Amino acid sequence: MDIHTLRIIWFGLVAVLWVGYLALEGFDFGVGMLLPVLGRNDTERRVLINTIGPVWDGNEVWLLTAGGATFAAFPLWYANLFSAFYLPLFLILVGLILRGVAFEYRGKVDDATWRARWDRAIIGGSALVSLLLGVAVGNFVHGVAAGDVVPQLASPYVFLLHALNPYSLLTGVTVVLLFLTHGALYLSLKTTDELQARSSALAATLSIALLGVAAVWAIWTQLAYGKAWTWGAVTVAALALVGIVWTARGGRQGTAFSLSTLVTALAVVIVFGSMFPNVIPVNGLPDGAAQPLTIDTASSSQHTLTVMTLVAVVMVPIVLGYTTWAYWTFRHRVSVSSIPVAAGLKRVTA
């Protein structure tokens, strides 16, 4: 294949990897943020955590793979990304570390205060990462100021002034609502009895808020940054959002969860479609200045992309197979009665 075709293929593969990450890790973040809302006592919070316990760290493989693919296929994209977005990416990393450590340490000490502190780390880390991912994605589409494509550690306030624009903040809120809805629907499929009922009711309520906010975001994105063909993705996403509300309120949580996964995938299509062929749009460039980075100017050599394509043909099916096996193996619901009671303690029920 010629190098331009390889560049398009790898731009698309990076988008696919982000679909995998956001669709799978999205409900993880949603469950984390919903911990204080749906978990009325420690036993119920343990149920919520156990629903994602076998899969949350496997879901993060998609993020690592997306980062590695970007580094190898588009090294200049990777380098400028971490320069222009140093501060939010650093904070995202802090949030991921917090929640990861909290999952591992929460149950190591039989003390209510200990568990409460780690619960706050899960909640805060999940919310922080969700919001900042949305803000970062919003800036990918909106573009960064010409003076911001430099390391931001020395000038975080200047970066925040440009990065926290209305469009990016709306994107952040949209991502948080999408993950909350996705997480509540996931819990409705993975829990039983009262927890399932509360999760289903909350998902139905959240789906209405998501419909309104996501509709504004999609229309804004399409009118300001979209291409002619992305209208198709926006239209299908709109129908899927209506479908989430309809099916969630009608008690068909499985269909609603599938639709929220579809909305996540379509949001990535809209974002990458709006960016293409740029990888980092830049605003405020003077006449004669270097143009924004594109897939042509940011990519690796043809030989590198060819080797990576051969590796992807082998590895992507393996990752998909492992993911499918993990979800099938741990497909069963988790109930309050399945949580063992520590010695000397009595189970508390709401």
C-alpha positions as a Markdown table, in Angstrom:
| # | Residue | x | y | z |
|---|---|---|---|---|
| 1 | Met | 0.0 | 0.0 | 0.0 |
| 2 | Asp | 1.1 | 3.6 | -0.6 |
| 3 | Ile | 2.1 | 5.7 | 2.4 |
| 4 | His | -1.0 | 7.9 | 2.2 |
| 5 | Thr | -3.3 | 4.9 | 2.4 |
| 6 | Leu | -1.3 | 3.6 | 5.4 |
| 7 | Arg | -1.6 | 7.0 | 7.1 |
| 8 | Ile | -5.4 | 6.9 | 6.7 |
| 9 | Ile | -5.6 | 3.3 | 7.9 |
| 10 | Trp | -3.6 | 4.2 | 11.1 |
| 11 | Phe | -5.6 | 7.3 | 11.8 |
| 12 | Gly | -8.7 | 5.1 | 11.6 |
| 13 | Leu | -7.1 | 2.4 | 13.8 |
| 14 | Val | -6.2 | 5.0 | 16.5 |
| 15 | Ala | -9.9 | 6.0 | 16.4 |
| 16 | Val | -11.0 | 2.4 | 16.8 |
| 17 | Leu | -8.7 | 2.0 | 19.8 |
| 18 | Trp | -10.2 | 5.0 | 21.4 |
| 19 | Val | -13.7 | 3.6 | 20.7 |
| 20 | Gly | -12.6 | 0.4 | 22.6 |
| 21 | Tyr | -11.2 | 2.4 | 25.5 |
| 22 | Leu | -14.1 | 4.9 | 25.9 |
| 23 | Ala | -16.8 | 2.3 | 25.4 |
| 24 | Leu | -15.3 | -0.2 | 28.0 |
| 25 | Glu | -13.6 | 2.1 | 30.4 |
| 26 | Gly | -16.5 | 4.6 | 30.2 |
| 27 | Phe | -18.8 | 2.4 | 32.3 |
| 28 | Asp | -15.9 | 1.9 | 34.7 |
| 29 | Phe | -15.7 | 5.6 | 35.3 |
| 30 | Gly | -19.5 | 5.8 | 35.5 |
| 31 | Val | -19.6 | 3.1 | 38.2 |
| 32 | Gly | -16.9 | 4.9 | 40.1 |
| 33 | Met | -18.7 | 8.2 | 40.0 |
| 34 | Leu | -22.0 | 6.5 | 41.1 |
| 35 | Leu | -20.4 | 4.8 | 44.1 |
| 36 | Pro | -21.9 | 7.3 | 46.6 |
| 37 | Val | -25.2 | 7.6 | 44.8 |
| 38 | Leu | -26.2 | 4.0 | 44.4 |
| 39 | Gly | -24.1 | 2.4 | 47.2 |
| 40 | Arg | -26.0 | 3.2 | 50.4 |
| 41 | Asn | -23.7 | 1.1 | 52.6 |
| 42 | Asp | -20.4 | -0.6 | 52.5 |
| 43 | Thr | -21.8 | -3.9 | 51.2 |
| 44 | Glu | -23.6 | -2.3 | 48.3 |
| 45 | Arg | -20.5 | -0.3 | 47.4 |
| 46 | Arg | -18.5 | -3.5 | 47.4 |
| 47 | Val | -21.1 | -5.0 | 45.0 |
| 48 | Leu | -20.7 | -2.0 | 42.7 |
| 49 | Ile | -16.9 | -2.3 | 42.7 |
| 50 | Asn | -17.1 | -6.1 | 42.2 |
| 51 | Thr | -19.1 | -5.6 | 39.0 |
| 52 | Ile | -16.1 | -4.0 | 37.4 |
| 53 | Gly | -13.4 | -5.7 | 39.4 |
| 54 | Pro | -12.5 | -8.4 | 36.9 |
| 55 | Val | -12.4 | -6.1 | 33.9 |
| 56 | Trp | -11.4 | -2.5 | 34.8 |
| 57 | Asp | -7.6 | -3.0 | 34.5 |
| 58 | Gly | -8.1 | -5.0 | 31.2 |
| 59 | Asn | -10.1 | -2.1 | 29.8 |
| 60 | Glu | -7.1 | 0.2 | 30.3 |
| 61 | Val | -5.1 | -2.0 | 27.8 |
| 62 | Trp | -7.0 | -0.1 | 25.1 |
| 63 | Leu | -5.7 | 3.2 | 26.4 |
| 64 | Leu | -2.1 | 1.9 | 26.4 |
| 65 | Thr | -2.5 | 0.5 | 23.0 |
| 66 | Ala | -4.0 | 3.8 | 21.6 |
| 67 | Gly | -1.1 | 5.7 | 23.1 |
| 68 | Gly | 1.5 | 3.3 | 21.8 |
| 69 | Ala | -0.1 | 3.3 | 18.3 |
| 70 | Thr | -0.1 | 7.1 | 18.2 |
| 71 | Phe | 3.6 | 7.2 | 19.3 |
| 72 | Ala | 4.7 | 4.7 | 16.7 |
| 73 | Ala | 2.5 | 5.7 | 13.8 |
| 74 | Phe | 2.4 | 9.5 | 14.3 |
| 75 | Pro | 5.4 | 10.4 | 16.5 |
| 76 | Leu | 5.0 | 14.2 | 15.9 |
| 77 | Trp | 1.3 | 14.0 | 16.9 |
| 78 | Tyr | 2.3 | 12.2 | 20.1 |
| 79 | Ala | 5.1 | 14.7 | 20.9 |
| 80 | Asn | 3.0 | 17.8 | 20.3 |
| 81 | Leu | 0.0 | 16.3 | 22.1 |
| 82 | Phe | 2.0 | 15.9 | 25.3 |
| 83 | Ser | 3.4 | 19.4 | 24.9 |
| 84 | Ala | 0.2 | 21.2 | 24.2 |
| 85 | Phe | -1.8 | 19.2 | 26.8 |
| 86 | Tyr | 0.8 | 18.6 | 29.4 |
| 87 | Leu | -1.2 | 19.8 | 32.4 |
| 88 | Pro | -4.6 | 18.0 | 31.7 |
| 89 | Leu | -2.8 | 14.8 | 30.6 |
| 90 | Phe | -0.7 | 14.9 | 33.8 |
| 91 | Leu | -3.9 | 15.3 | 35.9 |
| 92 | Ile | -5.6 | 12.5 | 34.0 |
| 93 | Leu | -2.6 | 10.3 | 34.9 |
| 94 | Val | -3.0 | 11.3 | 38.5 |
| 95 | Gly | -6.7 | 10.4 | 38.4 |
| 96 | Leu | -6.0 | 7.0 | 36.8 |
| 97 | Ile | -3.3 | 6.2 | 39.4 |
| 98 | Leu | -5.6 | 7.3 | 42.3 |
| 99 | Arg | -8.5 | 5.0 | 41.2 |
| 100 | Gly | -6.2 | 2.1 | 40.3 |
| 101 | Val | -4.5 | 2.2 | 43.7 |
| 102 | Ala | -7.9 | 2.6 | 45.5 |
| 103 | Phe | -9.3 | -0.5 | 43.8 |
| 104 | Glu | -6.4 | -2.5 | 45.1 |
| 105 | Tyr | -6.0 | -1.0 | 48.6 |
| 106 | Arg | -9.7 | -0.5 | 49.6 |
| 107 | Gly | -10.2 | -4.0 | 51.0 |
| 108 | Lys | -6.8 | -4.5 | 52.5 |
| 109 | Val | -7.7 | -3.1 | 56.0 |
| 110 | Asp | -11.0 | -3.9 | 57.8 |
| 111 | Asp | -11.7 | -0.3 | 58.8 |
| 112 | Ala | -14.6 | 1.9 | 57.8 |
| 113 | Thr | -12.5 | 5.1 | 57.7 |
| 114 | Trp | -9.9 | 3.4 | 55.6 |
| 115 | Arg | -12.5 | 2.2 | 53.0 |
| 116 | Ala | -14.2 | 5.6 | 53.0 |
| 117 | Arg | -11.0 | 7.4 | 52.1 |
| 118 | Trp | -10.3 | 5.0 | 49.2 |
| 119 | Asp | -13.9 | 5.3 | 48.1 |
| 120 | Arg | -13.4 | 9.1 | 47.7 |
| 121 | Ala | -10.3 | 8.4 | 45.7 |
| 122 | Ile | -12.3 | 6.1 | 43.3 |
| 123 | Ile | -15.0 | 8.8 | 43.0 |
| 124 | Gly | -12.7 | 11.7 | 42.6 |
| 125 | Gly | -10.4 | 9.9 | 40.2 |
| 126 | Ser | -13.2 | 8.7 | 38.0 |
| 127 | Ala | -14.8 | 12.2 | 37.9 |
| 128 | Leu | -11.5 | 14.0 | 37.3 |
| 129 | Val | -10.5 | 11.7 | 34.4 |
| 130 | Ser | -13.9 | 11.8 | 32.8 |
| 131 | Leu | -14.2 | 15.6 | 32.9 |
| 132 | Leu | -10.6 | 16.2 | 31.7 |
| 133 | Leu | -10.8 | 13.6 | 28.9 |
| 134 | Gly | -13.9 | 15.5 | 27.6 |
| 135 | Val | -12.1 | 18.9 | 27.9 |
| 136 | Ala | -9.0 | 17.5 | 26.1 |
| 137 | Val | -11.2 | 16.0 | 23.3 |
| 138 | Gly | -13.0 | 19.3 | 23.0 |
| 139 | Asn | -9.7 | 21.0 | 22.5 |
| 140 | Phe | -8.7 | 18.4 | 19.9 |
| 141 | Val | -11.6 | 19.5 | 17.8 |
| 142 | His | -11.7 | 23.2 | 18.7 |
| 143 | Gly | -7.9 | 23.5 | 18.1 |
| 144 | Val | -5.2 | 25.0 | 20.4 |
| 145 | Ala | -3.9 | 28.5 | 20.3 |
| 146 | Ala | -0.7 | 28.8 | 18.3 |
| 147 | Gly | 1.3 | 29.8 | 21.4 |
| 148 | Asp | 0.1 | 26.8 | 23.3 |
| 149 | Val | 2.0 | 24.2 | 21.3 |
| 150 | Val | 4.8 | 24.4 | 23.8 |
| 151 | Pro | 5.4 | 22.6 | 27.1 |
| 152 | Gln | 2.7 | 24.0 | 29.5 |
| 153 | Leu | 4.4 | 23.1 | 32.8 |
| 154 | Ala | 5.9 | 26.6 | 32.9 |
| 155 | Ser | 2.6 | 28.4 | 32.0 |
| 156 | Pro | -0.4 | 26.4 | 33.3 |
| 157 | Tyr | -2.5 | 29.5 | 33.7 |
| 158 | Val | -2.1 | 30.6 | 30.1 |
| 159 | Phe | -3.0 | 27.1 | 29.0 |
| 160 | Leu | -6.1 | 27.0 | 31.2 |
| 161 | Leu | -7.2 | 30.3 | 29.9 |
| 162 | His | -7.3 | 28.9 | 26.3 |
| 163 | Ala | -8.3 | 25.3 | 27.1 |
| 164 | Leu | -11.3 | 26.0 | 29.3 |
| 165 | Asn | -13.3 | 27.5 | 26.5 |
| 166 | Pro | -17.1 | 27.0 | 26.3 |
| 167 | Tyr | -17.0 | 24.3 | 23.7 |
| 168 | Ser | -14.4 | 22.2 | 25.5 |
| 169 | Leu | -16.3 | 22.6 | 28.8 |
| 170 | Leu | -19.5 | 21.4 | 27.1 |
| 171 | Thr | -17.6 | 18.4 | 25.8 |
| 172 | Gly | -16.4 | 17.6 | 29.3 |
| 173 | Val | -19.9 | 17.8 | 30.7 |
| 174 | Thr | -21.2 | 15.6 | 27.8 |
| 175 | Val | -18.5 | 13.0 | 28.5 |
| 176 | Val | -19.3 | 12.9 | 32.2 |
| 177 | Leu | -23.1 | 12.5 | 31.5 |
| 178 | Leu | -22.4 | 9.8 | 28.9 |
| 179 | Phe | -20.2 | 7.8 | 31.3 |
| 180 | Leu | -22.7 | 8.2 | 34.1 |
| 181 | Thr | -25.5 | 6.9 | 31.9 |
| 182 | His | -23.3 | 4.1 | 30.5 |
| 183 | Gly | -22.3 | 3.1 | 34.1 |
| 184 | Ala | -25.8 | 3.1 | 35.4 |
| 185 | Leu | -27.0 | 0.9 | 32.5 |
| 186 | Tyr | -24.1 | -1.4 | 33.1 |
| 187 | Leu | -25.0 | -1.7 | 36.8 |
| 188 | Ser | -28.6 | -2.5 | 35.9 |
| 189 | Leu | -27.3 | -5.5 | 33.9 |
| 190 | Lys | -24.8 | -6.6 | 36.6 |
| 191 | Thr | -26.7 | -6.2 | 39.9 |
| 192 | Thr | -29.9 | -7.7 | 41.4 |
| 193 | Asp | -32.9 | -6.7 | 43.5 |
| 194 | Glu | -32.9 | -3.1 | 45.0 |
| 195 | Leu | -29.5 | -2.2 | 43.4 |
| 196 | Gln | -30.7 | -3.2 | 40.0 |
| 197 | Ala | -34.0 | -1.2 | 40.5 |
| 198 | Arg | -32.1 | 1.9 | 41.6 |
| 199 | Ser | -29.6 | 1.6 | 38.8 |
| 200 | Ser | -32.4 | 1.3 | 36.2 |
| 201 | Ala | -34.3 | 4.2 | 37.5 |
| 202 | Leu | -31.2 | 6.4 | 37.7 |
| 203 | Ala | -30.2 | 5.4 | 34.1 |
| 204 | Ala | -33.6 | 6.4 | 32.9 |
| 205 | Thr | -33.3 | 9.8 | 34.5 |
| 206 | Leu | -29.7 | 10.4 | 33.3 |
| 207 | Ser | -30.6 | 9.4 | 29.8 |
| 208 | Ile | -32.9 | 12.5 | 29.5 |
| 209 | Ala | -30.1 | 14.8 | 30.6 |
| 210 | Leu | -27.7 | 13.1 | 28.3 |
| 211 | Leu | -30.1 | 13.5 | 25.3 |
| 212 | Gly | -30.3 | 17.3 | 25.9 |
| 213 | Val | -26.6 | 18.0 | 26.5 |
| 214 | Ala | -25.3 | 15.6 | 23.8 |
| 215 | Ala | -27.7 | 17.0 | 21.2 |
| 216 | Val | -26.3 | 20.5 | 21.8 |
| 217 | Trp | -22.7 | 19.2 | 21.6 |
| 218 | Ala | -23.3 | 17.2 | 18.4 |
| 219 | Ile | -25.0 | 20.1 | 16.6 |
| 220 | Trp | -22.3 | 22.6 | 17.7 |
| 221 | Thr | -19.6 | 20.2 | 16.6 |
| 222 | Gln | -21.1 | 19.6 | 13.2 |
| 223 | Leu | -21.9 | 23.2 | 12.4 |
| 224 | Ala | -18.6 | 24.6 | 13.6 |
| 225 | Tyr | -16.1 | 21.8 | 12.8 |
| 226 | Gly | -17.8 | 18.9 | 11.0 |
| 227 | Lys | -17.6 | 17.6 | 7.4 |
| 228 | Ala | -20.5 | 16.9 | 5.1 |
| 229 | Trp | -20.2 | 13.1 | 5.7 |
| 230 | Thr | -20.2 | 13.4 | 9.5 |
| 231 | Trp | -23.9 | 14.5 | 9.3 |
| 232 | Gly | -24.6 | 10.8 | 8.9 |
| 233 | Ala | -22.9 | 10.0 | 12.2 |
| 234 | Val | -24.6 | 12.9 | 14.0 |
| 235 | Thr | -28.0 | 11.7 | 12.7 |
| 236 | Val | -27.5 | 8.1 | 13.8 |
| 237 | Ala | -26.2 | 9.3 | 17.2 |
| 238 | Ala | -29.3 | 11.5 | 17.7 |
| 239 | Leu | -31.5 | 8.5 | 16.9 |
| 240 | Ala | -29.5 | 6.3 | 19.3 |
| 241 | Leu | -29.8 | 8.9 | 22.1 |
| 242 | Val | -33.6 | 9.0 | 21.7 |
| 243 | Gly | -33.4 | 5.2 | 21.7 |
| 244 | Ile | -31.5 | 5.2 | 25.0 |
| 245 | Val | -34.2 | 7.3 | 26.7 |
| 246 | Trp | -37.0 | 5.1 | 25.2 |
| 247 | Thr | -35.5 | 1.7 | 26.1 |
| 248 | Ala | -34.1 | 2.8 | 29.5 |
| 249 | Arg | -37.5 | 4.1 | 30.6 |
| 250 | Gly | -39.1 | 1.0 | 29.1 |
| 251 | Gly | -37.0 | -1.4 | 31.1 |
| 252 | Arg | -34.9 | -2.7 | 28.3 |
| 253 | Gln | -31.5 | -2.0 | 29.8 |
| 254 | Gly | -29.6 | -4.4 | 27.6 |
| 255 | Thr | -30.8 | -2.5 | 24.4 |
| 256 | Ala | -30.1 | 0.8 | 26.1 |
| 257 | Phe | -26.6 | -0.2 | 27.1 |
| 258 | Ser | -25.9 | -1.3 | 23.5 |
| 259 | Leu | -27.2 | 2.1 | 22.3 |
| 260 | Ser | -25.0 | 4.0 | 24.7 |
| 261 | Thr | -22.0 | 2.0 | 23.4 |
| 262 | Leu | -23.0 | 3.0 | 19.9 |
| 263 | Val | -23.3 | 6.6 | 20.9 |
| 264 | Thr | -19.8 | 6.5 | 22.4 |
| 265 | Ala | -18.4 | 5.0 | 19.1 |
| 266 | Leu | -20.2 | 7.6 | 17.0 |
| 267 | Ala | -18.9 | 10.4 | 19.2 |
| 268 | Val | -15.4 | 9.2 | 18.4 |
| 269 | Val | -16.3 | 9.1 | 14.7 |
| 270 | Ile | -17.6 | 12.7 | 14.9 |
| 271 | Val | -14.4 | 13.9 | 16.7 |
| 272 | Phe | -11.9 | 12.2 | 14.4 |
| 273 | Gly | -14.0 | 13.0 | 11.3 |
| 274 | Ser | -14.1 | 16.7 | 12.3 |
| 275 | Met | -10.3 | 16.7 | 12.9 |
| 276 | Phe | -9.3 | 14.8 | 9.7 |
| 277 | Pro | -6.8 | 15.3 | 8.1 |
| 278 | Asn | -5.4 | 17.4 | 11.0 |
| 279 | Val | -4.2 | 15.6 | 14.1 |
| 280 | Ile | -3.7 | 18.8 | 16.1 |
| 281 | Pro | -5.7 | 21.8 | 14.8 |
| 282 | Val | -4.0 | 25.1 | 15.6 |
| 283 | Asn | -5.8 | 28.5 | 15.9 |
| 284 | Gly | -4.2 | 31.9 | 15.3 |
| 285 | Leu | -1.4 | 31.0 | 13.0 |
| 286 | Pro | -0.1 | 34.0 | 11.2 |
| 287 | Asp | 0.2 | 34.0 | 7.4 |
| 288 | Gly | 3.2 | 32.1 | 6.2 |
| 289 | Ala | 3.6 | 30.1 | 9.5 |
| 290 | Ala | 3.8 | 26.4 | 9.6 |
| 291 | Gln | 0.5 | 24.6 | 9.0 |
| 292 | Pro | -1.2 | 22.5 | 11.6 |
| 293 | Leu | 0.0 | 18.9 | 12.0 |
| 294 | Thr | -1.7 | 16.5 | 9.6 |
| 295 | Ile | -1.6 | 12.8 | 9.1 |
| 296 | Asp | 0.9 | 13.4 | 6.3 |
| 297 | Thr | 3.3 | 15.7 | 8.3 |
| 298 | Ala | 3.1 | 13.8 | 11.6 |
| 299 | Ser | 3.4 | 10.2 | 10.5 |
| 300 | Ser | 6.3 | 7.7 | 10.6 |
| 301 | Ser | 7.9 | 6.2 | 7.5 |
| 302 | Gln | 6.2 | 3.9 | 5.1 |
| 303 | His | 8.3 | 0.9 | 6.3 |
| 304 | Thr | 7.3 | 1.6 | 10.0 |
| 305 | Leu | 3.6 | 1.8 | 9.1 |
| 306 | Thr | 3.8 | -1.4 | 7.0 |
| 307 | Val | 5.4 | -3.4 | 9.8 |
| 308 | Met | 2.9 | -2.0 | 12.3 |
| 309 | Thr | 0.0 | -3.0 | 10.0 |
| 310 | Leu | 1.3 | -6.6 | 9.9 |
| 311 | Val | 1.6 | -6.6 | 13.7 |
| 312 | Ala | -1.9 | -5.2 | 14.1 |
| 313 | Val | -3.3 | -8.0 | 11.9 |
| 314 | Val | -2.0 | -10.5 | 14.4 |
| 315 | Met | -2.5 | -8.6 | 17.7 |
| 316 | Val | -5.8 | -6.9 | 17.3 |
| 317 | Pro | -7.7 | -10.3 | 17.1 |
| 318 | Ile | -5.8 | -11.5 | 20.2 |
| 319 | Val | -6.9 | -8.4 | 22.2 |
| 320 | Leu | -10.5 | -8.8 | 21.0 |
| 321 | Gly | -10.4 | -12.5 | 21.8 |
| 322 | Tyr | -9.1 | -11.8 | 25.3 |
| 323 | Thr | -11.6 | -9.1 | 26.0 |
| 324 | Thr | -14.5 | -11.2 | 24.8 |
| 325 | Trp | -13.3 | -14.1 | 26.9 |
| 326 | Ala | -13.0 | -11.9 | 30.0 |
| 327 | Tyr | -16.5 | -10.5 | 29.7 |
| 328 | Trp | -18.1 | -13.8 | 28.9 |
| 329 | Thr | -16.4 | -15.5 | 31.9 |
| 330 | Phe | -17.5 | -12.7 | 34.3 |
| 331 | Arg | -20.9 | -12.1 | 32.8 |
| 332 | His | -22.9 | -13.1 | 35.8 |
| 333 | Arg | -24.7 | -10.7 | 38.1 |
| 334 | Val | -23.3 | -9.7 | 41.5 |
| 335 | Ser | -25.7 | -9.6 | 44.4 |
| 336 | Val | -25.5 | -8.4 | 48.0 |
| 337 | Ser | -25.8 | -12.0 | 49.2 |
| 338 | Ser | -22.6 | -12.9 | 47.3 |
| 339 | Ile | -20.5 | -10.5 | 49.4 |
| 340 | Pro | -18.8 | -12.3 | 52.3 |
| 341 | Val | -19.2 | -10.8 | 55.7 |
| 342 | Ala | -16.0 | -10.1 | 57.7 |
| 343 | Ala | -15.6 | -11.8 | 61.0 |
| 344 | Gly | -17.4 | -10.0 | 63.8 |
| 345 | Leu | -19.5 | -7.9 | 61.4 |
| 346 | Lys | -23.1 | -8.0 | 60.5 |
| 347 | Arg | -24.4 | -7.2 | 57.0 |
| 348 | Val | -26.2 | -4.0 | 56.9 |
| 349 | Thr | -29.1 | -3.7 | 54.4 |
| 350 | Ala | -30.8 | -0.6 | 53.4 |
